[in-house]
Amino acid sequence: MNPHVISTAILVTHWLIVLGLTIRIVLRRPPAGFSLAWLAVAFSVPFAGAALYLLLGEKRLGWHRAENMGVCLPAFRRWQQEFKIGYGLNIPEIEPQAYPLICHA
């Protein structure tokens, strides 16, 4: 087989994979830095960049884990509210500099 045909087929396959991966990354709407980094990897490392993204770039929870999380979340939220009440956390008395920390409590 002609080497030019083989190299052209490999090039076209790479660009089709990169195009598909680009569409996938953009439609998932991750943060801009994350998108650009993975797109750079996918564009610069043929085939391996796409494989790396599919293995490491996405967070996937199985439907069973997502279902379990949905069951546990209300109980966790109740516990969180009880914890705030039990320790007398009064938000208006907290200084304005500490407001960002309240979101994490």
Backbone hydrogen bonds in HBPLUS format (Angstrom, degrees):
<---DONOR---> <-ACCEPTOR-->    atom                        ^
c    i                          cat <-CA-CA->   ^        H-A-AA   ^      H-
h    n   atom  resd res      DA  || num        DHA   H-A  angle D-A-AA Bond
n    s   type  num  typ     dist DA aas  dist angle  dist       angle   num
A0005-VAL N   A0002-ASN O   3.16 MM   3  5.45 128.4  2.44 103.9 116.1     1
A0006-ILE N   A0002-ASN O   3.28 MM   4  6.67 157.6  2.34 149.6 155.6     2
A0007-SER N   A0003-PRO O   2.93 MM   4  6.14 167.9  1.95 150.8 154.0     3
A0008-THR N   A0004-HIS O   2.95 MM   4  5.99 153.6  2.02 139.0 146.8     4
A0009-ALA N   A0005-VAL O   2.92 MM   4  6.08 156.3  1.97 145.6 152.1     5
A0010-ILE N   A0006-ILE O   2.95 MM   4  6.22 157.6  2.00 151.8 157.7     6
A0011-LEU N   A0007-SER O   2.93 MM   4  6.11 159.9  1.97 145.6 151.3     7
A0012-VAL N   A0008-THR O   2.88 MM   4  6.06 166.5  1.90 153.6 157.0     8
A0013-THR N   A0009-ALA O   2.94 MM   4  6.02 158.7  1.99 144.1 150.5     9
A0014-HIS N   A0010-ILE O   2.90 MM   4  6.11 159.5  1.94 149.0 154.6    10
A0015-TRP N   A0011-LEU O   3.01 MM   4  6.29 164.3  2.04 152.7 156.1    11
A0016-LEU N   A0012-VAL O   2.93 MM   4  6.14 150.7  2.02 147.4 155.7    12
A0017-ILE N   A0013-THR O   2.96 MM   4  6.19 158.2  2.01 150.9 156.6    13
A0018-VAL N   A0014-HIS O   2.88 MM   4  6.14 161.0  1.91 152.6 158.3    14
A0019-LEU N   A0015-TRP O   2.87 MM   4  5.95 157.3  1.92 142.2 148.7    15
A0020-GLY N   A0016-LEU O   2.97 MM   4  6.17 165.1  1.99 147.5 151.3    16
A0021-LEU N   A0017-ILE O   2.86 MM   4  6.05 158.7  1.91 150.2 156.6    17
A0022-THR N   A0018-VAL O   2.81 MM   4  5.93 153.6  1.88 147.7 155.2    18
A0023-ILE N   A0019-LEU O   3.04 MM   4  6.30 162.3  2.07 151.2 155.1    19
A0024-ARG N   A0020-GLY O   3.00 MM   4  6.24 157.6  2.05 144.2 150.8    20
A0025-ILE N   A0021-LEU O   2.86 MM   4  6.08 164.0  1.88 154.2 157.8    21
A0026-VAL N   A0022-THR O   2.96 MM   4  6.09 169.9  1.97 154.5 157.5    22
A0027-LEU N   A0023-ILE O   2.97 MM   4  6.02 160.9  2.01 149.0 154.3    23
A0028-ARG N   A0024-ARG O   3.20 MM   4  6.30 137.3  2.39 140.6 150.3    24
A0029-ARG N   A0026-VAL O   3.22 MM   3  5.37 151.6  2.31 104.0 112.3    25
A0035-SER N   A0031-PRO O   3.02 MM   4  6.34 163.0  2.05 157.6 162.7    26
A0036-LEU N   A0032-ALA O   2.91 MM   4  6.11 172.6  1.92 159.6 161.0    27
A0037-ALA N   A0033-GLY O   2.99 MM   4  6.06 158.9  2.04 145.0 151.0    28
A0038-TRP N   A0034-PHE O   3.09 MM   4  6.28 169.4  2.10 153.3 155.7    29
A0039-LEU N   A0035-SER O   2.88 MM   4  6.03 156.3  1.94 152.3 159.9    30
A0040-ALA N   A0036-LEU O   2.91 MM   4  6.02 154.0  1.97 144.6 151.4    31
A0041-VAL N   A0037-ALA O   3.05 MM   4  6.36 155.3  2.11 146.3 152.8    32
A0042-ALA N   A0038-TRP O   2.89 MM   4  6.08 164.2  1.92 148.6 153.2    33
A0043-PHE N   A0039-LEU O   2.86 MM   4  5.99 155.4  1.92 148.9 155.2    34
A0044-SER N   A0040-ALA O   2.97 MM   4  5.96 156.5  2.02 144.8 151.2    35
A0045-VAL N   A0041-VAL O   3.02 MM   4  5.83 153.7  2.09 151.6 155.4    36
A0049-GLY N   A0045-VAL O   2.94 MM   4  4.96 154.4  2.01 140.1 141.9    37
A0048-ALA N   A0046-PRO O   2.57 MM   2  5.56 147.6  1.67 108.2  97.6    38
A0051-ALA N   A0047-PHE O   3.09 MM   4  6.33 159.9  2.13 147.6 153.6    39
A0052-LEU N   A0048-ALA O   2.82 MM   4  6.01 157.5  1.87 149.2 155.2    40
A0053-TYR N   A0049-GLY O   3.03 MM   4  6.26 158.6  2.07 144.8 150.4    41
A0054-LEU N   A0050-ALA O   3.00 MM   4  6.24 166.8  2.02 152.9 156.1    42
A0055-LEU N   A0051-ALA O   2.98 MM   4  6.15 143.9  2.11 144.7 154.6    43
A0056-LEU N   A0052-LEU O   2.75 MM   4  5.77 166.6  1.77 156.9 160.8    44
A0057-GLY N   A0053-TYR O   2.69 MM   4  4.38 142.9  1.83 122.1 132.9    45
A0066-ALA N   A0062-GLY O   2.97 MM   4  6.25 164.9  1.99 158.6 163.2    46
A0067-GLU N   A0063-TRP O   2.96 MM   4  6.02 150.9  2.05 139.3 147.1    47
A0068-ASN N   A0064-HIS O   2.97 MM   4  6.23 157.5  2.02 146.3 152.2    48
A0069-MET N   A0065-ARG O   2.90 MM   4  6.13 155.4  1.96 149.6 156.4    49
A0070-GLY N   A0066-ALA O   3.02 MM   4  6.24 150.7  2.11 141.9 149.5    50
A0071-VAL N   A0067-GLU O   3.13 MM   4  6.46 140.3  2.30 142.0 152.3    51
A0071-VAL N   A0068-ASN O   3.16 MM   3  5.11 125.6  2.47  93.2 106.9    52
A0072-CYS N   A0068-ASN O   2.98 MM   4  6.25 154.7  2.04 149.6 156.5    53
A0073-LEU N   A0069-MET O   2.92 MM   4  5.88 146.4  2.03 151.0 158.2    54
A0076-PHE N   A0072-CYS O   3.03 MM   4  6.27 156.8  2.08 156.0 163.4    55
A0077-ARG N   A0073-LEU O   2.90 MM   4  6.14 158.6  1.95 156.3 161.9    56
A0078-ARG N   A0074-PRO O   2.97 MM   4  6.23 156.9  2.02 148.5 154.2    57
A0079-TRP N   A0075-ALA O   3.01 MM   4  6.22 163.6  2.04 148.5 152.8    58
A0080-GLN N   A0076-PHE O   2.90 MM   4  6.12 153.0  1.97 147.2 155.0    59
A0081-GLN N   A0077-ARG O   3.00 MM   4  6.32 155.2  2.06 148.2 153.8    60
A0082-GLU N   A0078-ARG O   2.93 MM   4  6.21 164.1  1.96 156.3 160.7    61
A0083-PHE N   A0079-TRP O   2.88 MM   4  6.04 152.6  1.96 147.2 155.0    62
A0084-LYS N   A0080-GLN O   3.10 MM   4  6.39 155.5  2.16 145.9 151.4    63
A0085-ILE N   A0081-GLN O   3.00 MM   4  6.26 162.3  2.04 152.8 157.5    64
A0086-GLY N   A0082-GLU O   2.74 MM   4  5.80 164.5  1.77 152.3 157.4    65
A0087-TYR N   A0083-PHE O   3.19 MM   4  6.27 145.0  2.32 142.6 149.2    66
A0089-LEU N   A0084-LYS O   3.03 MM   5  5.34 170.3  2.04 164.1 161.8    67
A0088-GLY N   A0085-ILE O   3.08 MM   3  5.10 162.0  2.11 107.0 111.7    68
A0093-GLU N   A0090-ASN O   3.16 MM   3  5.78 143.3  2.30 116.0 125.3    69
A0094-ILE N   A0091-ILE O   3.07 MM   3  5.39 161.0  2.11 115.2 121.2    70
A0098-ALA N   A0095-GLU O   2.94 MM   3  5.63 149.7  2.04 120.9 129.2    71
A0099-TYR N   A0096-PRO O   3.24 MM   3  5.39 164.4  2.27 107.2 111.9    72
A0101-LEU N   A0098-ALA O   2.95 MM   3  5.40 133.9  2.16 112.8 125.5    73
A0102-ILE N   A0099-TYR O   2.99 MM   3  5.21 138.3  2.17 105.9 117.7    74
A0104-HIS N   A0101-LEU O   3.08 MM   3  5.36 140.7  2.24 103.6 114.3    75
A0105-ALA N   A0102-ILE O   3.04 MM   3  5.10 154.2  2.11 104.0 112.2    76
